[in-house]
């Protein structure tokens, strides 16, 4: 049984370790052995901390024997994305020049997981600067999609999604500024939750300066895993407040409003944003499952969808054209430089007044989405309008980048508004997994997770039984 502990969920492992039915050492050893066999093939982990992880597991087991109250993730093996500070290790962010950037303290989200008892077994791969929807860089190499090596595993949390899909840990830490949790989750057949901005505290003491304001408003950290129950557990453990993040909000994880509406808005796309037929089929299936679960699904388009997607590109890239752009040109690998330049070529150059006006428009659009969620508590929409992209599509010039940005509109429109989004797998299409996205109002992750559980229960999807490994 202990040889198969890599297949267990985080929830089951935490309960079994707490009741001394299995040991943390056996759970960690099982995942490490899985990583030893599969990481050389798929490359999701940039670092593996075998000795440290086993020492921490032994300490976790000793704590249980001594009767000390365990945390939510006590003894559970997890992975941490390479762009978040983990004390004593390098926050490389996939950049050769940062290979020796050793963190002095943990990112608050990482800190919360460790305080909850999680055992960090390794770091997961990203594109350079965590800036692409493809997980490849000159420092750590390319991470492969375990279903189809010719297609991206997603990015920037591509290593996290692959690690979860392969059983290298039941929970993976990720971050999302424009789909970086939800897109890899969908591409690799796992679940991924982008929490609301302000839900999970974040801060990297290793960073050279404060992140620009748009990045602060769009970026969040959250969990990836094989079950919605594990995402609930991971979110609960990750979300306690930390004084280092002034954006953190003490919002409840469960609202439990009596008589809450069960209406779901189904957004398929528009004339300007047409989905691939397999994406449409996945939405139809998810809608049918939600209806079966007692939801009332109606077709509806969220307000100013195209404007919201365009806003993400305009404000984020105009902001990035300053110090971030200079750092990409200084320290980035050729792939991120090409992708950045192609993306910049699709952006309107905003002067000061236009930038201020665009940021003010964000509030207008967010207000209108808030009113939309009063009528439809949950929005069912694509993760992307296309199936997972061929590897390095963003290296094929400005027209390819325009296609890519259009396809990712469901991801970036919600990110710029700071909304929660859940990617939940529904099955396979043409040899690759397909996921759908559930979005709700600010701090209503509970609505996304509840609807996600309804889909999950009917999909009966097991990524461990379907991927190449």
C-alpha positions as CSV (number, residue, x, y, z in Angstrom):
1,X,0.0,0.0,0.0
2,X,2.8,2.4,0.9
3,X,4.2,2.1,-2.6
4,X,1.0,3.6,-4.0
5,X,0.8,6.5,-1.7
6,X,1.7,8.8,-4.6
7,X,-1.8,8.1,-5.9
8,X,-3.5,9.3,-2.7
9,X,-5.2,12.7,-2.4
10,X,-3.9,15.3,0.0
11,X,-7.1,15.0,2.0
12,X,-6.8,11.3,2.4
13,X,-3.1,11.5,3.2
14,X,-3.6,14.2,5.8
15,X,-6.3,12.2,7.6
16,X,-4.3,8.9,7.4
17,X,-1.1,10.5,8.8
18,X,-3.1,12.2,11.5
19,X,-4.5,8.9,12.6
20,X,-1.2,7.1,12.2
21,X,-2.6,4.8,9.5
22,X,0.3,5.7,7.3
23,X,3.5,7.7,7.9
24,X,4.5,11.0,6.4
25,X,7.9,9.4,5.6
26,X,6.2,6.7,3.5
27,X,4.1,9.3,1.7
28,X,7.0,11.5,0.9
29,X,9.2,8.5,-0.1
30,X,6.5,7.3,-2.5
31,X,6.3,10.7,-4.2
32,X,10.1,11.0,-4.3
33,X,10.4,7.6,-5.9
34,X,7.8,8.6,-8.5
35,X,9.8,11.8,-9.1
36,X,13.0,9.8,-9.5
37,X,11.5,7.8,-12.3
38,X,9.5,10.4,-14.1
39,X,11.2,13.8,-13.6
40,X,14.0,12.9,-16.1
41,X,11.3,12.2,-18.7
42,X,8.9,15.1,-18.2
43,X,11.0,17.6,-16.3
44,X,8.3,19.2,-14.1
45,X,10.7,19.7,-11.1
46,X,13.7,22.0,-11.2
47,X,15.0,20.9,-7.8
48,X,14.2,17.8,-5.6
49,X,14.8,18.1,-1.9
50,X,14.9,14.4,-1.0
51,X,17.0,14.6,2.2
52,X,15.4,17.7,3.6
53,X,11.9,16.3,2.8
54,X,12.6,13.0,4.6
55,X,13.9,14.8,7.6
56,X,10.8,17.0,7.7
57,X,8.6,13.9,7.3
58,X,10.3,12.2,10.2
59,X,9.7,15.3,12.3
60,X,6.0,15.3,11.2
61,X,5.6,11.7,12.3
62,X,7.3,12.3,15.6
63,X,4.9,15.2,16.2
64,X,1.9,12.9,15.6
65,X,3.3,10.3,18.0
66,X,3.8,13.0,20.7
67,X,0.2,14.1,20.3
68,X,0.9,17.6,19.0
69,X,-2.0,19.0,17.1
70,X,-1.3,18.7,13.4
71,X,-2.1,21.4,10.8
72,X,-4.3,20.9,7.8
73,X,-1.5,19.6,5.6
74,X,0.5,17.8,8.3
75,X,3.0,15.5,6.6
76,X,1.6,15.9,3.1
77,X,4.1,16.2,0.3
78,X,3.8,19.3,-1.9
79,X,5.7,21.2,-4.6
80,X,6.5,25.0,-4.8
81,X,6.7,27.0,-8.0
82,X,10.1,28.3,-8.9
83,X,8.9,32.0,-8.7
84,X,8.0,32.0,-5.0
85,X,10.5,32.5,-2.2
86,X,11.4,29.3,-0.3
87,X,14.0,30.1,2.4
88,X,17.4,28.7,1.7
89,X,16.7,28.0,-2.0
90,X,17.1,30.0,-5.1
91,X,14.0,31.9,-6.5
92,X,15.2,31.4,-10.1
93,X,11.9,32.2,-11.8
94,X,13.4,30.3,-14.8
95,X,16.1,32.9,-15.3
96,X,19.8,32.0,-15.7
97,X,20.9,35.3,-14.0
98,X,18.8,34.4,-10.9
99,X,20.2,30.9,-10.3
100,X,22.0,32.1,-7.2
101,X,19.2,34.4,-5.9
102,X,18.8,32.7,-2.5
103,X,15.7,33.5,-0.5
104,X,16.1,34.5,3.1
105,X,12.5,33.9,4.1
106,X,9.4,32.2,2.7
107,X,6.7,33.8,0.6
108,X,3.7,34.1,2.9
109,X,1.7,31.6,0.8
110,X,4.6,29.1,1.1
111,X,4.9,29.9,4.8
112,X,1.3,29.2,5.3
113,X,1.6,25.7,3.8
114,X,4.7,24.9,5.8
115,X,3.0,26.1,9.0
116,X,0.1,23.8,8.1
117,X,2.6,20.9,8.1
118,X,3.2,20.5,4.4
119,X,6.5,18.8,3.3
120,X,8.2,20.5,0.4
121,X,9.7,17.9,-1.9
122,X,10.7,20.1,-4.8
123,X,10.4,23.2,-7.0
124,X,8.3,23.3,-10.2
125,X,9.4,24.7,-13.6
126,X,8.2,27.9,-15.2
127,X,9.1,29.9,-18.3
128,X,11.6,32.7,-17.8
129,X,10.0,35.4,-15.6
130,X,6.9,33.2,-15.4
131,X,5.7,35.3,-18.4
132,X,4.7,32.7,-21.1
133,X,1.9,30.1,-21.5
134,X,4.7,27.6,-22.3
135,X,7.0,26.1,-19.6
136,X,10.5,26.2,-21.1
137,X,13.6,28.2,-20.2
138,X,17.4,28.2,-20.7
139,X,18.1,27.4,-17.0
140,X,15.9,24.4,-16.4
141,X,14.9,23.2,-19.8
142,X,11.4,22.2,-21.2
143,X,8.6,20.6,-19.2
144,X,6.6,18.1,-21.3
145,X,2.8,17.7,-21.4
146,X,2.3,14.1,-20.2
147,X,-0.5,13.6,-22.7
148,X,1.1,15.0,-25.8
149,X,4.7,16.3,-25.9
150,X,3.9,18.3,-29.0
151,X,1.5,20.5,-27.0
152,X,2.2,22.9,-24.2
153,X,1.7,21.8,-20.6
154,X,0.7,25.4,-20.1
155,X,2.4,28.1,-18.2
156,X,3.5,29.7,-16.2
157,X,2.6,27.0,-13.6
158,X,3.3,24.3,-16.1
159,X,5.7,22.3,-13.9
160,X,3.1,22.5,-11.1
161,X,0.4,21.0,-13.3
162,X,2.6,18.2,-14.6
163,X,3.8,17.3,-11.1
164,X,0.2,17.0,-9.9
165,X,-0.9,15.0,-13.0
166,X,2.0,12.6,-12.6
167,X,1.6,12.0,-8.9
168,X,4.8,13.8,-7.7
169,X,2.7,15.3,-5.0
170,X,-1.0,15.7,-4.5
171,X,-0.9,19.5,-4.1
172,X,1.2,22.0,-6.1
173,X,1.6,25.7,-5.4
174,X,1.0,28.0,-8.4
175,X,0.5,31.6,-9.3
176,X,-1.8,33.3,-11.8
177,X,-1.5,36.8,-13.4
178,X,-3.1,35.9,-16.7
179,X,-4.2,32.3,-16.5
180,X,-1.0,30.7,-15.2
181,X,-2.8,28.3,-12.8
182,X,-6.0,27.7,-14.8
183,X,-4.4,27.1,-18.2
184,X,-1.8,24.5,-17.2
185,X,-4.4,22.8,-15.1
186,X,-6.7,22.4,-18.1
187,X,-3.8,21.4,-20.4
188,X,-2.7,18.6,-18.0
189,X,-6.0,17.3,-16.8
190,X,-5.9,18.5,-13.2
191,X,-7.9,21.1,-11.3
192,X,-6.5,24.6,-10.6
193,X,-7.9,27.4,-8.5
194,X,-7.0,31.1,-9.1
195,X,-8.2,32.8,-5.9
196,X,-9.5,36.3,-5.7
197,X,-6.9,39.0,-5.5
198,X,-6.4,39.6,-1.8
199,X,-7.4,36.1,-0.7
200,X,-3.9,34.6,-0.4
201,X,-1.1,36.7,1.0
202,X,2.0,37.1,-1.2
203,X,5.4,38.8,-1.1
204,X,8.9,37.9,-2.3
205,X,11.6,39.5,-0.1
206,X,14.1,38.5,-2.8
207,X,12.5,40.9,-5.3
208,X,14.6,43.9,-6.1
209,X,11.7,46.4,-5.9
210,X,7.9,46.3,-5.4
211,X,5.9,44.9,-8.2
212,X,4.1,47.4,-10.4
213,X,0.5,48.2,-9.5
214,X,-1.2,46.3,-12.3
215,X,0.7,43.2,-11.5
216,X,-0.3,43.6,-7.8
217,X,-4.0,43.8,-8.9
218,X,-3.9,40.9,-11.3
219,X,-1.6,38.4,-9.7
220,X,-2.6,35.7,-7.1
221,X,-1.3,32.5,-5.7
222,X,-3.3,29.3,-5.5
223,X,-3.3,25.5,-5.5
224,X,-3.4,22.9,-8.2
225,X,-4.4,19.3,-7.5
226,X,-6.2,16.2,-8.8
227,X,-9.4,16.8,-6.8
228,X,-11.6,19.8,-5.9
229,X,-11.5,18.6,-2.2
230,X,-7.7,19.0,-2.3
231,X,-8.0,22.5,-3.7
232,X,-10.3,23.3,-0.8
233,X,-7.8,22.0,1.6
234,X,-4.9,23.7,-0.1
235,X,-6.7,27.1,-0.2
236,X,-7.7,26.9,3.4
237,X,-4.1,26.2,4.4
238,X,-2.7,28.9,2.1
239,X,-5.0,31.8,2.9
240,X,-4.3,33.0,6.5
241,X,-3.2,36.6,6.6
242,X,0.3,37.9,6.8
243,X,1.3,41.5,7.6
244,X,3.8,41.5,4.7
245,X,0.9,41.7,2.2
246,X,-1.2,44.8,2.7
247,X,-3.7,43.7,0.0
248,X,-4.8,40.6,2.0
249,X,-8.5,40.6,2.9
250,X,-9.9,38.6,5.9
251,X,-12.8,37.2,3.8
252,X,-14.5,34.0,4.9
253,X,-13.9,30.8,2.9
254,X,-17.6,29.8,3.1
255,X,-20.5,32.2,3.0
256,X,-23.4,29.7,3.3
257,X,-26.1,32.2,2.3
258,X,-29.6,30.6,2.7
259,X,-31.7,30.3,-0.5
260,X,-28.8,31.2,-2.7
261,X,-29.6,31.2,-6.4
262,X,-28.5,28.2,-8.5
263,X,-28.4,30.1,-11.8
264,X,-25.3,29.6,-13.9
265,X,-24.5,31.8,-16.9
266,X,-23.1,29.8,-19.9
267,X,-20.7,31.9,-22.0
268,X,-19.7,30.2,-25.2
269,X,-18.0,33.1,-26.9
270,X,-18.9,35.8,-29.4
271,X,-18.5,36.6,-33.1
272,X,-15.1,38.0,-32.3
273,X,-14.1,35.2,-29.9
274,X,-15.2,31.9,-31.5
275,X,-14.3,28.7,-29.6
276,X,-12.8,25.5,-31.1
277,X,-15.5,22.9,-31.5
278,X,-13.9,20.7,-28.8
279,X,-14.1,23.6,-26.4
280,X,-17.7,24.1,-27.2
281,X,-18.4,20.4,-26.6
282,X,-16.7,20.5,-23.2
283,X,-18.8,23.5,-22.2
284,X,-22.0,21.6,-23.3
285,X,-21.0,18.6,-21.3
286,X,-20.3,20.6,-18.2
287,X,-23.5,22.6,-18.6
288,X,-25.5,19.3,-18.8
289,X,-23.8,18.0,-15.7
290,X,-24.6,21.2,-13.8
291,X,-28.2,20.9,-14.8
292,X,-28.2,17.3,-13.6
293,X,-26.9,18.6,-10.3
294,X,-29.8,21.0,-9.9
295,X,-28.3,24.2,-11.3
296,X,-30.2,26.3,-13.8
297,X,-27.9,27.0,-16.8
298,X,-28.8,29.9,-19.1
299,X,-26.8,31.4,-21.9
300,X,-25.5,34.9,-21.1
301,X,-22.5,37.1,-21.9
302,X,-20.6,38.9,-19.1
303,X,-20.4,42.6,-19.6
304,X,-17.7,44.2,-21.8
305,X,-15.9,40.8,-22.2
306,X,-13.7,42.0,-25.1
307,X,-12.9,45.3,-23.3
308,X,-11.8,43.4,-20.2
309,X,-9.5,41.2,-22.2
310,X,-8.1,44.2,-24.0
311,X,-7.6,46.1,-20.8
312,X,-5.4,43.3,-19.4
313,X,-3.1,43.6,-22.4
314,X,-3.1,47.4,-22.6
315,X,-2.4,48.2,-18.9
316,X,-0.1,45.2,-18.1
317,X,2.1,45.6,-21.2
318,X,2.3,49.4,-20.9
319,X,3.4,48.9,-17.3
320,X,5.8,46.1,-18.3
321,X,7.4,48.2,-21.0
322,X,9.4,50.0,-18.2
323,X,11.6,48.2,-15.8
324,X,10.2,44.7,-16.5
325,X,10.8,45.1,-20.2
326,X,14.4,46.2,-19.6
327,X,15.0,43.2,-17.3
328,X,13.6,40.8,-19.9
329,X,16.0,42.3,-22.5
330,X,18.9,42.2,-20.1
331,X,18.5,38.8,-18.5
332,X,15.8,36.9,-20.4
333,X,16.4,33.9,-22.7
334,X,15.7,34.3,-26.4
335,X,12.2,32.7,-26.1
336,X,10.9,35.1,-23.6
337,X,12.4,38.0,-25.5
338,X,10.7,37.0,-28.7
339,X,7.4,36.4,-26.9
340,X,7.6,39.7,-25.1
341,X,8.3,41.7,-28.3
342,X,5.5,40.0,-30.2
343,X,3.1,40.8,-27.3
344,X,4.3,44.3,-27.1
345,X,3.6,44.7,-30.8
346,X,-0.1,44.1,-30.2
347,X,-0.5,46.8,-27.6
348,X,-1.6,50.4,-27.8
349,X,1.0,52.8,-26.5
350,X,-0.8,54.6,-23.6
351,X,0.3,58.1,-22.4
352,X,-0.2,59.0,-18.8
353,X,-3.8,60.2,-19.2
354,X,-4.8,57.2,-21.2
355,X,-3.3,54.8,-18.7
356,X,-5.1,56.6,-15.8
357,X,-8.4,56.4,-17.9
358,X,-7.8,52.6,-18.5
359,X,-7.3,51.9,-14.9
360,X,-10.5,53.8,-14.0
361,X,-12.3,51.7,-16.6
362,X,-11.3,48.6,-14.7
363,X,-13.5,49.8,-11.8
364,X,-16.4,50.4,-14.2
365,X,-16.1,46.9,-15.7
366,X,-15.6,45.2,-12.3
367,X,-18.8,47.0,-11.1
368,X,-20.7,45.7,-14.1
369,X,-19.4,42.2,-13.6
370,X,-20.5,42.4,-9.9
371,X,-24.0,43.2,-11.0
372,X,-23.9,40.3,-13.4
373,X,-23.0,38.0,-10.6
374,X,-26.0,39.2,-8.7
375,X,-28.1,37.6,-11.4
376,X,-25.8,34.7,-12.2
377,X,-23.8,33.6,-9.1
378,X,-21.6,31.3,-11.3
379,X,-20.2,31.9,-14.8
380,X,-19.3,28.8,-16.9
381,X,-16.9,29.7,-19.7
382,X,-13.9,28.3,-21.6
383,X,-10.5,28.2,-20.0
384,X,-9.1,29.0,-23.5
385,X,-11.0,29.3,-26.8
386,X,-8.5,26.7,-28.2
387,X,-7.2,23.3,-27.2
388,X,-3.7,23.3,-25.7
389,X,-1.4,25.1,-28.1
390,X,1.4,23.5,-30.1
391,X,4.7,23.9,-28.3
392,X,6.3,27.4,-28.9
393,X,3.4,28.9,-30.8
394,X,4.4,32.2,-29.2
395,X,7.7,32.0,-31.1
396,X,6.1,32.2,-34.5
397,X,5.7,35.9,-34.9
398,X,3.2,38.6,-34.3
399,X,0.2,37.0,-36.0
400,X,0.6,33.8,-33.9
401,X,0.8,36.0,-30.8
402,X,-2.5,37.7,-31.9
403,X,-4.1,34.3,-32.2
404,X,-2.8,33.3,-28.8
405,X,-4.0,36.4,-27.0
406,X,-7.4,36.1,-28.6
407,X,-7.7,32.5,-27.4
408,X,-6.6,33.3,-23.9
409,X,-9.2,36.1,-23.5
410,X,-11.3,34.1,-20.9
411,X,-8.2,33.9,-18.7
412,X,-6.9,37.5,-19.0
413,X,-10.3,39.2,-18.7
414,X,-11.0,37.6,-15.3
415,X,-7.4,38.1,-14.1
416,X,-7.4,41.9,-14.7
417,X,-10.6,42.1,-12.6
418,X,-9.0,40.1,-9.7
419,X,-11.8,37.5,-9.8
420,X,-11.6,33.9,-8.7
421,X,-11.5,31.2,-11.4
422,X,-11.5,27.4,-11.3
423,X,-10.3,25.1,-14.0
424,X,-11.9,21.7,-13.7
425,X,-11.3,18.8,-16.1
426,X,-14.1,17.2,-18.0
427,X,-12.4,14.6,-20.2
428,X,-10.3,14.2,-23.3
429,X,-10.5,15.5,-26.9
430,X,-8.1,14.5,-29.6
431,X,-5.6,13.0,-27.1
432,X,-5.4,16.0,-24.7
433,X,-7.4,16.9,-21.6
434,X,-10.1,19.5,-21.8
435,X,-11.1,21.7,-18.9
436,X,-13.8,24.3,-18.4
437,X,-13.6,27.4,-16.2
438,X,-16.0,28.5,-13.4
439,X,-15.9,32.1,-12.3
440,X,-17.7,34.0,-9.5
441,X,-17.7,37.3,-7.8
442,X,-14.8,38.5,-5.6
443,X,-14.1,36.1,-2.7
444,X,-16.7,33.6,-3.8
445,X,-14.4,30.8,-4.4
446,X,-16.9,28.7,-2.6
447,X,-19.3,29.0,-5.5
448,X,-16.7,28.0,-8.0
449,X,-15.7,25.0,-5.9
450,X,-19.2,23.8,-5.3
451,X,-20.1,23.9,-9.0
452,X,-16.7,22.3,-9.7
453,X,-17.5,19.4,-7.4
454,X,-20.8,18.8,-9.3
455,X,-18.9,18.5,-12.6
456,X,-16.1,16.4,-11.0
457,X,-18.6,13.9,-9.6
458,X,-20.1,13.3,-13.0
459,X,-17.0,13.4,-15.1
460,X,-15.4,10.5,-13.1
461,X,-12.1,11.7,-14.5
462,X,-8.8,10.2,-13.2
463,X,-5.7,11.9,-14.6
464,X,-3.4,9.2,-13.1
465,X,-5.1,6.6,-15.1
466,X,-5.1,8.5,-18.4
467,X,-1.7,10.3,-18.8
468,X,1.3,8.9,-20.6
469,X,3.1,7.8,-17.4
